[in-house]
Amino acid sequence: MKSHMLRISKIYHYTTVKSIFDDYLCVWHGIRLYSNKTNNIMSNLRNKSWSKELVIEEIRAWHEAAKPLYSHYMRQNFQELLAAGIRYYGTWRNAVEAANIPYDSVRKYRDWSKERIIETIQRLQKDGVDLSFRSMMLSKYAPMVYAAIRPNHFGSWKDALTAAGLAPEEIYRYRSWDDDSILSAIRRLKEEGADLSSKKMDETSNPLIATARRRFGNWGTAVERAGINYNEVRRRRRWTRELVIQEIQQLRASGADLRSGEIRHQHPALFAAACKPRFFGSWTKALQAVEETPAPVATSVA
C-alpha cells in the first residue's frame, strides 16, 4: 500500500512539474517574440535617416495629432525625434519653435497663472473643445488642468470652469446620455426652431455637440440620425481643393499671417479642410500647392 501511494505521488509530482514547465516555456517564447518585435520597431526608429526638414515635419505631425510636445513626454514616447531635434537645432525648444509652434504653449511646467487658465478655458470653449476633465487630461492641455486643480489656484477643475464663467453641470450632463437621449435633444431643438448648424451649436450648445461628435463621429451624422436633413441646416461651405487654394491666396494677398498656429486659431474651417487627407493632408502641403498654382489675374473694369 505504501509503495502504491509513493508511485502515485511520483506520477502526480511529475505531471505537476511538467505542466508548470510547459507553461513556463509558453511564457518564455512569448517574451522572446515580443522582445524581438519591439527591438525591430526601435531599431527602425533608431536607423531612421533624420534631417532638419524631417524633424520639423514630425514635430508638426505630432502637434496636429494633439499629442504633448514637452521634453519629458517626448523622452518617454519619441526619444529619437527628441534627440534629432536637439542634434539639428541645439535645443528641443529651438526645434519646436522652428516648426512655428510657440514653446510656451507645449511646456509641461508652463507658468499657468489663474488669469491665463481662465483665458485659455474661455478660448477653448469658444473653439468647441470638449472641456470635461477626462477629455482635457487626455489632451495637450493636461498641464493646464494640473495647474488649475492646485490648492493655490482653483482647487478643482469644476471650480476652474466656474471661474471662467461656464456651468460645469452643462459640460458634464451630456456625458452619461445614450444615443437616443442625444437624438431626442437634437429633435427638441429643431422643434424649438433652433439653428442646428455646427457653427451655431458650437456657440450655444457646446456640450451637446461635443458629445454627439464623440458618439456619432461628427455633428452632421448625428443630425441625420435624428431624422433631419443636415444639408438644409448647414451653414458652412463645401470645401474643394480649388476653394482651399483660393482662400489661401486671398489671405496671402491681404498680408495675413499664414503660419499654421495662426490659421488654426483665426480660420479653423480653412485649416481643417486643408489638412483633410482627400485634399492636401497638412497645412504645409496646402501652402506648397498654393506656391505651385498661378495666382488669379486681376481684371479691371473699363
VENDA-V298826 format. One record per residue. N is the residue number from 1. RES is the residue in one small letter. PSI is psi in radians with two decimals (NA if undefined). OMEGA is omega in degrees with one decimal (NA if undefined). NEAR is the number of other C-alpha atoms within 8 Angstrom. Layout:
{{N,RES,PSI,OMEGA,NEAR} {N,RES,PSI,OMEGA,NEAR}}
This chain:
{{1,m,-0.77,-179.8,4} {2,k,-0.72,178.2,5} {3,s,-0.69,-180.0,6} {4,h,-0.75,179.2,7} {5,m,-0.65,179.1,8} {6,l,-0.71,178.4,8} {7,r,-0.71,178.0,8} {8,i,-0.71,-179.7,8} {9,s,-0.72,179.8,8} {10,k,-0.75,178.8,8} {11,i,-0.79,-179.1,8} {12,y,-0.73,-179.5,8} {13,h,-0.77,-179.9,8} {14,y,-0.76,-179.5,8} {15,t,-0.75,-179.0,8} {16,t,-0.81,-179.0,8} {17,v,-0.74,-179.6,8} {18,k,-0.70,179.0,8} {19,s,-0.78,179.4,8} {20,i,-0.72,-179.1,8} {21,f,-0.72,177.6,8} {22,d,-0.76,178.1,8} {23,d,-0.69,179.6,8} {24,y,-0.74,179.3,8} {25,l,-0.72,179.0,8} {26,c,-0.79,179.3,8} {27,v,-0.75,-178.2,8} {28,w,-0.78,177.9,8} {29,h,-0.66,178.5,8} {30,g,-0.73,178.9,8} {31,i,-0.69,178.9,8} {32,r,-0.78,179.7,8} {33,l,-0.80,-179.0,8} {34,y,-0.71,-179.3,8} {35,s,-0.75,179.1,8} {36,n,-0.73,179.8,8} {37,k,-0.78,-179.9,8} {38,t,-0.74,179.8,8} {39,n,-0.66,178.3,8} {40,n,-0.75,179.9,8} {41,i,-0.85,-179.3,8} {42,m,-0.59,178.5,8} {43,s,-0.72,178.5,8} {44,n,-0.69,179.0,8} {45,l,-0.75,-178.6,8} {46,r,-0.59,-177.3,7} {47,n,0.08,179.8,6} {48,k,2.38,-179.0,6} {49,s,1.69,-175.6,4} {50,w,2.65,173.6,7} {51,s,2.95,179.9,8} {52,k,-0.70,-179.0,9} {53,e,-0.72,-178.8,6} {54,l,-0.64,177.1,8} {55,v,-0.82,179.7,13} {56,i,-0.75,-179.5,12} {57,e,-0.76,-178.9,9} {58,e,-0.68,178.9,9} {59,i,-0.77,179.9,12} {60,r,-0.71,178.6,9} {61,a,-0.72,178.4,8} {62,w,-0.74,-178.4,11} {63,h,-0.74,-179.8,10} {64,e,-0.42,176.4,7} {65,a,0.09,177.0,6} {66,a,0.56,177.2,8} {67,k,2.54,-179.2,9} {68,p,2.54,-179.8,11} {69,l,0.11,-179.7,12} {70,y,2.66,-166.7,9} {71,s,-0.70,-178.6,9} {72,h,-0.72,179.0,6} {73,y,-0.73,-179.6,10} {74,m,-0.61,179.5,13} {75,r,-0.55,-178.8,9} {76,q,-0.46,-171.4,7} {77,n,-0.37,179.9,6} {78,f,1.09,-174.0,9} {79,q,-0.57,-178.1,9} {80,e,-0.72,178.5,8} {81,l,-0.73,178.1,11} {82,l,-0.82,-178.8,12} {83,a,-0.71,179.1,8} {84,a,-0.68,179.1,11} {85,g,-0.76,179.5,14} {86,i,-0.66,-178.4,11} {87,r,-0.70,-175.4,8} {88,y,-0.43,-174.3,9} {89,y,0.04,176.3,10} {90,g,-0.83,176.8,9} {91,t,2.78,178.0,9} {92,w,-0.63,177.7,11} {93,r,-0.80,179.5,7} {94,n,-0.67,-179.6,9} {95,a,-0.78,179.9,15} {96,v,-0.77,-178.1,13} {97,e,-0.44,174.3,10} {98,a,-0.40,177.1,8} {99,a,0.22,179.1,10} {100,n,0.58,177.1,9} {101,i,2.06,179.0,9} {102,p,2.15,-174.8,8} {103,y,-0.51,178.8,9} {104,d,-0.44,-178.6,6} {105,s,-0.20,-177.2,7} {106,v,-0.13,-179.6,11} {107,r,2.37,178.4,11} {108,k,-0.68,-176.0,6} {109,y,0.71,176.8,5} {110,r,2.62,178.6,9} {111,d,1.51,-178.7,4} {112,w,1.79,174.0,9} {113,s,2.87,179.2,7} {114,k,-0.69,-179.5,9} {115,e,-0.72,-179.0,6} {116,r,-0.63,178.0,8} {117,i,-0.82,179.7,12} {118,i,-0.79,-180.0,12} {119,e,-0.74,-179.2,9} {120,t,-0.74,178.3,8} {121,i,-0.78,-179.2,11} {122,q,-0.68,178.5,9} {123,r,-0.74,179.1,8} {124,l,-0.68,177.9,10} {125,q,-0.70,178.9,11} {126,k,-0.57,-179.9,9} {127,d,-0.04,177.3,7} {128,g,0.39,-179.3,10} {129,v,2.48,176.1,9} {130,d,2.00,-175.0,11} {131,l,0.20,177.4,10} {132,s,2.65,-175.0,8} {133,f,-0.82,-176.8,8} {134,r,-0.77,-179.4,6} {135,s,-0.72,-179.4,9} {136,m,-0.64,179.7,13} {137,m,-0.38,178.3,10} {138,l,0.00,-177.6,8} {139,s,3.14,178.5,10} {140,k,-0.11,-179.9,12} {141,y,0.18,179.3,9} {142,a,-0.72,178.0,10} {143,p,-0.61,178.3,11} {144,m,-0.68,179.4,9} {145,v,-0.75,177.4,12} {146,y,-0.75,179.8,8} {147,a,-0.69,-176.2,9} {148,a,-0.61,-174.2,15} {149,i,0.04,176.5,12} {150,r,2.59,-179.0,10} {151,p,-0.55,-178.7,6} {152,n,0.05,174.1,5} {153,h,-1.71,-177.1,10} {154,f,-0.34,177.9,12} {155,g,-0.47,178.6,11} {156,s,2.77,179.2,9} {157,w,-0.59,177.8,11} {158,k,-0.76,179.4,7} {159,d,-0.54,177.0,9} {160,a,-0.74,177.4,14} {161,l,-0.72,179.4,13} {162,t,-0.72,179.4,10} {163,a,-0.46,178.4,8} {164,a,0.07,177.8,10} {165,g,0.30,-179.3,6} {166,l,2.77,178.3,7} {167,a,1.83,-177.7,8} {168,p,-0.62,-178.6,9} {169,e,-0.50,177.5,6} {170,e,-0.58,-179.0,8} {171,i,-0.62,-174.8,12} {172,y,-0.38,-167.9,10} {173,r,-0.41,-179.7,8} {174,y,-0.23,-173.4,11} {175,r,-0.48,-179.3,6} {176,s,0.04,-178.0,6} {177,w,2.55,172.8,9} {178,d,3.13,-176.0,6} {179,d,-0.76,-177.6,7} {180,d,-0.66,180.0,7} {181,s,-0.70,179.1,8} {182,i,-0.78,-179.8,12} {183,l,-0.64,177.5,12} {184,s,-0.68,178.8,9} {185,a,-0.67,178.4,8} {186,i,-0.76,179.3,10} {187,r,-0.66,179.5,9} {188,r,-0.75,178.3,8} {189,l,-0.66,178.4,10} {190,k,-0.78,179.3,10} {191,e,-0.51,179.7,7} {192,e,-0.01,178.4,6} {193,g,0.34,-178.5,6} {194,a,2.65,175.0,7} {195,d,1.99,-175.3,8} {196,l,0.17,177.0,10} {197,s,2.59,-175.9,10} {198,s,-0.63,179.6,11} {199,k,-0.82,-179.0,8} {200,k,-0.65,-179.9,9} {201,m,-0.62,176.0,12} {202,d,-0.56,-177.9,12} {203,e,-0.60,-170.6,9} {204,t,-0.51,-176.8,6} {205,s,0.95,-174.9,8} {206,n,-0.78,-179.5,14} {207,p,-0.67,-179.2,11} {208,l,-0.82,-177.1,9} {209,i,-0.59,177.9,12} {210,a,-0.73,178.8,11} {211,t,-0.71,179.0,10} {212,a,-0.69,179.0,13} {213,r,-0.68,178.3,11} {214,r,-0.68,-175.7,8} {215,r,-0.68,-171.8,7} {216,f,-0.02,178.8,9} {217,g,-0.77,176.5,8} {218,n,2.88,-175.7,9} {219,w,-0.68,-179.4,11} {220,g,-0.74,178.9,8} {221,t,-0.71,179.3,9} {222,a,-0.75,179.5,12} {223,v,-0.76,178.6,13} {224,e,-0.70,178.6,10} {225,r,-0.43,177.5,8} {226,a,0.06,177.9,10} {227,g,0.40,-178.0,6} {228,i,2.35,179.2,7} {229,n,1.91,-174.5,8} {230,y,-0.48,178.7,9} {231,n,-0.40,180.0,5} {232,e,-0.28,-177.2,5} {233,v,-0.24,-176.6,9} {234,r,2.55,-179.1,9} {235,r,-0.25,-177.6,7} {236,r,2.61,-178.9,6} {237,r,2.79,175.0,4} {238,r,2.01,-174.5,4} {239,w,2.56,171.3,7} {240,t,2.93,176.7,7} {241,r,-0.75,-178.1,9} {242,e,-0.68,-178.7,6} {243,l,-0.65,177.1,8} {244,v,-0.82,178.9,13} {245,i,-0.75,-180.0,11} {246,q,-0.76,-179.7,8} {247,e,-0.73,179.2,9} {248,i,-0.71,178.4,10} {249,q,-0.70,178.9,10} {250,q,-0.70,178.2,8} {251,l,-0.74,179.6,10} {252,r,-0.70,179.1,10} {253,a,-0.52,-179.5,7} {254,s,-0.03,179.0,6} {255,g,0.32,-178.3,6} {256,a,2.68,176.6,7} {257,d,2.06,-174.9,7} {258,l,0.23,175.8,8} {259,r,2.56,-172.3,7} {260,s,-0.75,-178.8,10} {261,g,-0.68,-179.5,8} {262,e,-0.76,179.9,10} {263,i,-0.68,179.4,13} {264,r,-0.60,-178.5,10} {265,h,-0.72,-174.6,7} {266,q,-0.54,-177.6,6} {267,h,1.16,-174.0,9} {268,p,-0.62,-178.7,9} {269,a,-0.75,177.9,6} {270,l,-0.77,-179.5,10} {271,f,-0.79,-179.6,12} {272,a,-0.72,-179.8,9} {273,a,-0.75,-179.1,10} {274,a,-0.59,-176.5,14} {275,c,-0.08,179.1,12} {276,k,2.41,-178.1,10} {277,p,-0.58,-176.8,7} {278,r,-0.19,177.4,5} {279,f,-1.48,-176.2,10} {280,f,-0.40,177.7,12} {281,g,-0.44,177.5,11} {282,s,2.82,179.3,10} {283,w,-0.63,179.0,11} {284,t,-0.76,-179.8,7} {285,k,-0.55,176.8,9} {286,a,-0.73,177.7,14} {287,l,-0.66,177.6,9} {288,q,-0.69,178.7,8} {289,a,-0.63,178.3,9} {290,v,-0.72,179.3,11} {291,e,-0.54,-178.1,7} {292,e,-0.08,-178.7,6} {293,t,2.19,178.2,6} {294,p,2.40,178.2,6} {295,a,2.54,179.5,5} {296,p,2.46,-179.4,4} {297,v,2.16,179.6,4} {298,a,2.32,179.8,4} {299,t,2.43,179.8,4} {300,s,2.54,179.9,4} {301,v,2.17,-177.7,3} {302,a,NA,NA,2}}
